[in-house]
Amino acid sequence: MPSIRGIKLRIKSINSTQHITKAMNLVAASKLQRAKAKLSQNKAYYEETKRVMASIAAAGRNVRHPLMTPRREVKNNLLVVITSDRGLCGSYNVNVSREARKFMRTVGNVYNVISVGNKGKEFFRRRKKKVLETFTGISENPFYDDAAVIAGMALDLYRNGTVDCVYLAYTEFISTISYQPKIMRLLPLEAPETVSVSGMIYEPSEEAVLDALIPKYLETVMFGALLESAACQLGARMTGMDAATDNAGKMMDKLNLQYNRARQGAITQEITEIVSGANAL
């Protein structure tokens, strides 16, 4: 049986850990509320931008725009993966990274990676994938300018022929305890078949309108994915720290019971030794 001193040290250590996990839970909960509010504010703009862009893309279906025309031979792909900079957020990073890797195996070809967050960079470098760029410090609280930089880099790589397709791997926010990794194609842009486009008129030209709108559309999609992933990350961290706090409490209850039994045993032994000594005298 462990010594009383050893048990006391374990109780003290677990109690300190519980204070840390509880504080992290509260911080994550506070950040999550701000992230959800930010996501909600952007949602309407994001959905409307997608609808308008889909209509314009469908109306220009017959236009041979370079950002909407699939290339005959696809040799290199780019995958933008959104993860976190830090751990302690459950299976959040593992789920999106594994989904991205599964997608790579399914589609084939050579893949280059742009990682948002250190965890994605570490995951793919361990698997010998080429990580072109890593963006850190933005995964929990992204801004539109961050999305514009990432989308601009992906667009430049596509335009100069370095990559032939651009995909985005992120985590869709469903609820605080529910989230789903997703993969979507960004470039070449797909024109929906079911969108109504009657009465659509382009000024000054179809190509000029698409040239101006497609980059903005990519920035908006990237920003929406960053916001959703941030909310998922914080929700996962809050849930994980809540579970860790509960587990620490259960461990302390068991150790307190063990401590009391050990203490009672020690007192009983001392009394027995005193009585035995008195009888011997």
VEXMAR-826573 format. One record per residue (C-alpha): residue number from 1; z negated, x negated, y. Coordinates in nm, 4 decimals, always signed. Layout:
 resi        w        u        v
  NUM        Z        X        Y
...
This chain:
 resi        w        u        v
    1  +0.0000  +0.0000  +0.0000
    2  +0.0822  -0.1341  +0.3497
    3  -0.2094  -0.2540  +0.5583
    4  -0.3606  -0.0354  +0.8291
    5  -0.2460  -0.2864  +1.0909
    6  +0.1090  -0.2789  +0.9545
    7  +0.1207  +0.1000  +0.9655
    8  -0.0105  +0.1056  +1.3237
    9  +0.2594  -0.1394  +1.4316
   10  +0.5298  +0.0774  +1.2704
   11  +0.3943  +0.3884  +1.4424
   12  +0.3964  +0.2076  +1.7761
   13  +0.7530  +0.0828  +1.7213
   14  +0.8868  +0.4255  +1.6202
   15  +0.7063  +0.5890  +1.9109
   16  +0.8806  +0.3497  +2.1523
   17  +1.2156  +0.4236  +1.9876
   18  +1.1509  +0.7969  +2.0186
   19  +1.0888  +0.7626  +2.3923
   20  +1.4219  +0.5777  +2.4273
   21  +1.6225  +0.8304  +2.2243
   22  +1.4636  +1.1198  +2.4132
   23  +1.5531  +0.9593  +2.7470
   24  +1.9095  +0.8958  +2.6269
   25  +1.9327  +1.2585  +2.5151
   26  +1.8290  +1.3809  +2.8597
   27  +2.0708  +1.1450  +3.0365
   28  +2.3588  +1.2523  +2.8090
   29  +2.2743  +1.6204  +2.8638
   30  +2.2800  +1.5736  +3.2410
   31  +2.6117  +1.3854  +3.2304
   32  +2.7563  +1.6460  +2.9925
   33  +2.6933  +1.9273  +3.2394
   34  +2.8831  +1.7362  +3.5091
   35  +3.1640  +1.6525  +3.2658
   36  +3.1981  +2.0169  +3.1581
   37  +3.2088  +2.1301  +3.5215
   38  +3.4766  +1.8713  +3.5983
   39  +3.6751  +1.9782  +3.2917
   40  +3.6489  +2.3442  +3.3876
   41  +3.7692  +2.2733  +3.7421
   42  +4.0711  +2.0827  +3.6121
   43  +4.1569  +2.3265  +3.3306
   44  +4.3421  +2.5829  +3.5420
   45  +4.5481  +2.3162  +3.7201
   46  +4.6232  +2.1437  +3.3902
   47  +4.7396  +2.4636  +3.2177
   48  +4.9538  +2.5713  +3.5138
   49  +5.1116  +2.2267  +3.5381
   50  +5.1974  +2.2408  +3.1680
   51  +5.3516  +2.5865  +3.2101
   52  +5.5612  +2.4884  +3.5118
   53  +5.6677  +2.1621  +3.3501
   54  +5.7638  +2.3424  +3.0306
   55  +5.9784  +2.5853  +3.2285
   56  +6.1507  +2.3054  +3.4196
   57  +6.2046  +2.1024  +3.1042
   58  +6.3466  +2.4049  +2.9233
   59  +6.5769  +2.4863  +3.2147
   60  +6.7000  +2.1288  +3.2139
   61  +6.7460  +2.1205  +2.8381
   62  +7.1145  +2.0398  +2.8820
   63  +7.0423  +1.7609  +3.1301
   64  +7.0635  +1.4100  +2.9804
   65  +6.7498  +1.2827  +3.1464
   66  +6.6297  +0.9448  +3.0077
   67  +6.2678  +1.0672  +2.9799
   68  +6.3728  +1.3713  +2.7764
   69  +6.6370  +1.2187  +2.5504
   70  +6.5162  +1.0794  +2.2149
   71  +6.6487  +0.7325  +2.1412
   72  +6.8825  +0.6866  +1.8473
   73  +6.6757  +0.4096  +1.6920
   74  +6.2979  +0.4055  +1.7182
   75  +6.1584  +0.0579  +1.6553
   76  +5.8393  +0.0388  +1.8610
   77  +5.5875  +0.3085  +1.9461
   78  +5.2979  +0.3128  +2.1892
   79  +4.9720  +0.4909  +2.1133
   80  +4.7198  +0.5496  +2.3923
   81  +4.3799  +0.5957  +2.2229
   82  +4.0795  +0.7343  +2.4110
   83  +3.7411  +0.6195  +2.2765
   84  +3.4074  +0.5204  +2.4302
   85  +3.2741  +0.1897  +2.5605
   86  +2.9407  +0.2278  +2.3803
   87  +2.8223  +0.3578  +2.0456
   88  +2.5348  +0.5947  +1.9621
   89  +2.7635  +0.8980  +1.9790
   90  +2.7865  +0.9973  +1.6146
   91  +3.1296  +1.0140  +1.4556
   92  +3.3154  +1.0567  +1.7863
   93  +3.4839  +0.7133  +1.7882
   94  +3.5413  +0.6991  +1.4134
   95  +3.7113  +1.0396  +1.4016
   96  +3.9690  +0.9748  +1.6750
   97  +4.0354  +0.6163  +1.5598
   98  +4.0903  +0.7220  +1.1984
   99  +4.3147  +1.0087  +1.3087
  100  +4.5213  +0.7618  +1.5115
  101  +4.5461  +0.5203  +1.2188
  102  +4.6444  +0.8016  +0.9815
  103  +4.9168  +0.9054  +1.2266
  104  +5.0468  +0.5478  +1.2415
  105  +5.0785  +0.5360  +0.8648
  106  +5.2533  +0.8731  +0.8548
  107  +5.5108  +0.8032  +1.1253
  108  +5.5644  +0.4368  +1.0449
  109  +5.7377  +0.1830  +1.2733
  110  +5.5639  -0.0810  +1.4829
  111  +5.2753  +0.0349  +1.6992
  112  +5.1328  -0.1073  +2.0201
  113  +4.8014  +0.0257  +2.1466
  114  +4.6532  +0.0939  +2.4884
  115  +4.2827  +0.1528  +2.4404
  116  +4.0586  +0.3468  +2.6747
  117  +3.7138  +0.2211  +2.5737
  118  +3.5946  -0.0896  +2.3890
  119  +3.5458  +0.0923  +2.0582
  120  +3.9161  +0.1633  +2.0217
  121  +4.0028  -0.1986  +2.1013
  122  +3.7580  -0.3275  +1.8380
  123  +3.8830  -0.0800  +1.5756
  124  +4.2506  -0.1698  +1.6100
  125  +4.2067  -0.5440  +1.6571
  126  +4.0121  -0.5579  +1.3305
  127  +4.3191  -0.3967  +1.1694
  128  +4.5613  -0.6474  +1.3260
  129  +4.7213  -0.3976  +1.5678
  130  +4.8498  -0.5280  +1.9009
  131  +4.6275  -0.3999  +2.1831
  132  +4.8283  -0.4374  +2.5052
  133  +4.5531  -0.3297  +2.7452
  134  +4.1955  -0.2042  +2.7375
  135  +4.0469  +0.0149  +3.0117
  136  +3.6678  +0.0038  +3.0258
  137  +3.4068  +0.1729  +3.2421
  138  +3.5967  +0.5017  +3.2757
  139  +3.5425  +0.6803  +2.9430
  140  +3.2322  +0.8744  +3.0523
  141  +3.3394  +0.9603  +3.4063
  142  +3.7179  +0.9337  +3.4545
  143  +3.9008  +0.9956  +3.7809
  144  +4.2592  +1.1000  +3.8448
  145  +4.3455  +0.7512  +3.9717
  146  +4.2437  +0.6101  +3.6326
  147  +4.4767  +0.8535  +3.4561
  148  +4.7582  +0.7630  +3.6979
  149  +4.7249  +0.3913  +3.6181
  150  +4.7265  +0.4484  +3.2395
  151  +5.0157  +0.6969  +3.2524
  152  +5.2089  +0.4638  +3.4853
  153  +5.1705  +0.1718  +3.2450
  154  +5.2898  +0.3828  +2.9510
  155  +5.5849  +0.5105  +3.1547
  156  +5.6871  +0.1579  +3.2588
  157  +5.6776  +0.0381  +2.8958
  158  +5.8995  +0.3302  +2.7963
  159  +6.1462  +0.2873  +3.0807
  160  +6.1965  -0.0856  +3.0284
  161  +6.2592  -0.0342  +2.6571
  162  +5.9476  -0.2093  +2.5261
  163  +5.8554  +0.1098  +2.3372
  164  +6.0707  +0.4004  +2.2199
  165  +5.8025  +0.6713  +2.1913
  166  +5.4652  +0.7230  +2.3586
  167  +5.1831  +0.9132  +2.1875
  168  +4.8329  +1.0053  +2.2999
  169  +4.5252  +1.0201  +2.0741
  170  +4.2253  +1.1974  +2.2269
  171  +3.9466  +1.4372  +2.1337
  172  +3.9745  +1.8048  +2.2219
  173  +3.6549  +1.9643  +2.3506
  174  +3.5731  +2.2927  +2.1740
  175  +3.1979  +2.3175  +2.2339
  176  +2.8975  +2.0893  +2.2767
  177  +2.8694  +2.0424  +1.8999
  178  +3.2338  +2.0924  +1.8050
  179  +3.5305  +1.8687  +1.8870
  180  +3.8610  +1.7824  +1.7233
  181  +4.0753  +1.4641  +1.7415
  182  +4.4363  +1.5339  +1.8378
  183  +4.7668  +1.3476  +1.8634
  184  +5.0390  +1.4534  +2.1058
  185  +5.3746  +1.3042  +2.2051
  186  +5.4142  +1.2194  +2.5712
  187  +5.7575  +1.0564  +2.5771
  188  +6.0322  +1.1485  +2.5324
  189  +5.9284  +1.4832  +2.6763
  190  +5.9914  +1.7796  +2.4497
  191  +6.1406  +2.0968  +2.6002
  192  +5.9868  +2.4136  +2.4469
  193  +6.2338  +2.6543  +2.2886
  194  +6.0449  +2.9741  +2.3743
  195  +6.0004  +2.9368  +2.7510
  196  +6.1797  +3.1869  +2.9753
  197  +6.3853  +3.0081  +3.2411
  198  +6.5861  +3.2854  +3.4061
  199  +6.6640  +3.2277  +3.7747
  200  +6.5655  +2.8599  +3.7771
  201  +6.7373  +2.6703  +4.0614
  202  +6.7084  +2.2955  +4.1189
  203  +6.7084  +2.1333  +4.4633
  204  +6.8432  +1.8755  +4.5374
  205  +6.9416  +1.8266  +4.1693
  206  +6.8043  +1.8698  +3.8173
  207  +6.7669  +1.4943  +3.7684
  208  +6.5852  +1.4441  +4.1001
  209  +6.3364  +1.7242  +4.0261
  210  +6.2636  +1.5866  +3.6789
  211  +6.2335  +1.2304  +3.8144
  212  +5.9611  +1.3471  +4.0530
  213  +5.7753  +1.5853  +3.8209
  214  +5.7643  +1.4101  +3.4841
  215  +5.5425  +1.1206  +3.6063
  216  +5.3061  +1.3725  +3.7709
  217  +5.3021  +1.5759  +3.4522
  218  +5.2105  +1.2674  +3.2466
  219  +4.9274  +1.1837  +3.4867
  220  +4.7946  +1.5401  +3.4636
  221  +4.8050  +1.5405  +3.0831
  222  +4.6338  +1.2017  +3.0719
  223  +4.3613  +1.3143  +3.3119
  224  +4.3001  +1.6311  +3.1103
  225  +4.2714  +1.4268  +2.7891
  226  +4.0283  +1.1836  +2.9564
  227  +3.8091  +1.4707  +3.0762
  228  +3.8070  +1.6405  +2.7356
  229  +3.7256  +1.3147  +2.5589
  230  +3.4442  +1.2402  +2.8060
  231  +3.2849  +1.5805  +2.7411
  232  +3.3161  +1.5273  +2.3640
  233  +3.1648  +1.1793  +2.3857
  234  +2.8641  +1.2968  +2.5869
  235  +2.8152  +1.6020  +2.3640
  236  +2.8197  +1.3801  +2.0548
  237  +2.5749  +1.1355  +2.2135
  238  +2.3394  +1.4154  +2.3189
  239  +2.3460  +1.5660  +1.9685
  240  +2.2984  +1.2259  +1.8058
  241  +2.0032  +1.1317  +2.0249
  242  +1.8447  +1.4728  +1.9696
  243  +1.8676  +1.4226  +1.5920
  244  +1.7297  +1.0677  +1.6257
  245  +1.4346  +1.1959  +1.8293
  246  +1.3571  +1.4592  +1.5650
  247  +1.3827  +1.2032  +1.2854
  248  +1.1488  +0.9674  +1.4687
  249  +0.8963  +1.2508  +1.4993
  250  +0.9153  +1.3200  +1.1246
  251  +0.8704  +0.9508  +1.0440
  252  +0.5680  +0.9336  +1.2721
  253  +0.4117  +1.2361  +1.1010
  254  +0.4495  +1.0663  +0.7609
  255  +0.3149  +0.7364  +0.8917
  256  +0.0173  +0.9079  +1.0575
  257  -0.0665  +1.0728  +0.7241
  258  -0.0288  +0.7376  +0.5491
  259  -0.2435  +0.5712  +0.8153
  260  -0.5224  +0.8298  +0.7800
  261  -0.5197  +0.7942  +0.4012
  262  -0.5336  +0.4151  +0.4250
  263  -0.8150  +0.4340  +0.6805
  264  -1.0068  +0.6820  +0.4665
  265  -0.9590  +0.4550  +0.1645
  266  -1.0849  +0.1548  +0.3581
  267  -1.3957  +0.3442  +0.4772
  268  -1.4647  +0.4693  +0.1233
  269  -1.4324  +0.1142  -0.0095
  270  -1.6728  -0.0178  +0.2540
  271  -1.9297  +0.2532  +0.1724
  272  -1.8965  +0.1753  -0.1996
  273  -1.9524  -0.1958  -0.1343
  274  -2.2611  -0.1218  +0.0795
  275  -2.4093  +0.1080  -0.1830
  276  -2.3336  -0.1423  -0.4601
  277  -2.4996  -0.4182  -0.2608
  278  -2.8080  -0.2035  -0.1921
  279  -2.8385  -0.1173  -0.5609
  280  -2.8096  -0.4832  -0.6552
  281  -3.0999  -0.5674  -0.4239
